[in-house]
Amino acid sequence: MVSIRIKLILFMSALVIIIGILSCGFFLIHSKSQQNEALKRFGTSLVMLLSQDTEVKHALRASQPAFLDAPIHRIRELDREEEIGYLRISNNQSVVVEEKVHWITADMKEIPIGKNDQKPVASLIRSIWTIGGSWVAEESPRSPEAPLSSCIITNVGGAFYDFSKPVFETQTFSEEEFAAQILGENDVSKETAQQILGFVQIGLSQHKLNERIRKIIWQSIIPMGVFIVFGGVFITFFLTKYMVSPLKHMANVTLDIAKGNFNRMVDIYSRDEIGQLSMNFNEMTKSLRTLCDEKERIMAQLREHINSLCHANKELREAQERLVRSEKLAIVGKLASGVGHELRNPLGAIRNALFAIKKKTADTGVLNDAQKFNQLIEVIEKETERSVKIVNDLLGFSRTAKPAVSPANIHSIIDSSLSRVQMPEKIKKVVLVSDTLPPVLVDASQIEQVFVNLIQNACDAMPMGGQLTIYAQSESSSVLAVTFTDNGSGIPGHIKNMIFDPLFTTKPKGLGLGLAVSSSIIQRHGGFIDVKSKEGEGASFIVKLPIAIAPVVKPQT
């Protein structure tokens, strides 16, 4: 993670670098502009001085080049920086004098004569230095006596400022005028020329100008840029340290407060916004410490109330258990009449069947009708089993003792349960139980009673036949689930929540205790029984039982 100090240093350094580059660029452009203007003023002054010299005029009238030595010498003495590249003086017919310095390799024929650049209108072409370093010619109004300035680039790459001016017959030039040209003043009185004797033309090389600009770059602009960048980065480094250090200290204090140490305070070093933030943070810490103390006091009170509630809940549970036992006893008493009525009918059928057997035996001595005899025996067995089931359900519902659990094989319990139920031939049973399943910690006889009840209910739900599927699997390391699925009529949604209630039944001869007893047995084993069903799509009863965890056998030493 990049810290805020690094981010500030990078941002401020980038900003300082940009400002330094812009400052150096502006200073470079300004310096170039000043040097160009100075060179132009110097060239303008030289050409005006030479064009208004009396000896130059005499030389042009008489076409005598010898008279031009003194004026040219004076011009050379004024050129202390050796910026004059070439000099040309011509009359209206031909060139009188043409000179160039030795280091110029350009041919003078490439440089046009000044009189060819004259225009009949009062205008001139002036050159402007742009930011890109190129020369652009711009036309502006001028008087006939103003010098013409242009930029000439030769084929060999030499660049010159070319200044040309006509030599007038009556034009005079004073020292004040020369000083005004040097200082860049344009308000100089001029006399209108009557006749042009010729032209003077001076070319100033840009070589010295470029050298001065390079010197300015290396001696002024680059040191200034380096100073701005390094100075800005140095100031940024200490400024960010001044700003971020209190925040870092505050972050460390925040970690201590998050660990619960509310006695930590932020040191205040200044009275600015950071100092105000530190003061507010300390006030917040005091408020948190107060709230924490208040919370501890409330938590202590809550613990006392919770202990009281636990004690009251324990008493309530004991009272509830007593009430449940009382209700069970009341239900058992209420069921007495129903049990008597229910037992009377099967027992009466048994009695009648036995009476018929006795009578037939008494009349004939033996039973010749074997089929009739078998039917009577089946009636006796069926009704007897029904009576036994009613009595077992009643006893199971009233039983409150804990089951005697021990590790048992679920496959054996399922096989034993199926053997106790007489399955109709038109019902197909499918048992999907692996022999590798872990043993369950249950009372096998009670769980078998639950499975018998669920299998019998599934058979009763499929009077027209169907399929009963018994599937066992481990849901986790501590729970094993056994699912009994039938494709019978299903359980309507409005009675699904009532099927485990005592005395609730949809069978015409049922007592309504089978599922209630089964649920009670599973709960006493620490398990869970649930049902999933849709009307017309069958039902699935899921019984979840605890798995017997094998004890860890320590190796003998």
Buried (B, 14 or more C-beta within 10 A) or exposed (E): EEEEBEEBBEEBBEEBBEBBEEBBEEBBEEBBEEBBEBBBBBBBBBBBBBBBBEBBBEBBBEEEBEBBEEBBEBBBEBBEBEBBBBBBBBBEEEBBBBBBBEEBEBEBEEBEBBBEBBEEEEBBBBBEBEEEEEBEEEEEEBEBBBBBBBBBEBEEEBBBBBBBBBBBEEBEBEEEBBEBBBEEEEEBEBEEBEEBBBBBBBBBBBBBBEEBBEEBBEEBBEEBBEEBBEEBBEEBBEBBEEBBEBBEBBEEBBEEBEEEEBEBEBEBEEEEEBBEBBEEBBEEBEEEBEEEEEEEEEEEEEEEEEEEEEEEEEEEEEEEEEEEEEEBEEBBEEBEEBBEEBBEEBEEBBEEBEEBBEEBEEEEEEEEEEEEBEEBEEBBEBBBEBBEBBEBBBEBBBBEEEBEBEBBBBBEBBEBBBEEBEBEEEBEBEEEBEEEBBBBBBBBEBBBBBBBBBBBBBBBBBEEEBBBBBBBEBEEEEBBBBBBBBBBBBBEEEEBEEBBEBBBBEEEEBBBBBBBBBBBBBEBBBBBBBBBBEBEEBBBBBBBBBBBEEEEEEEEE
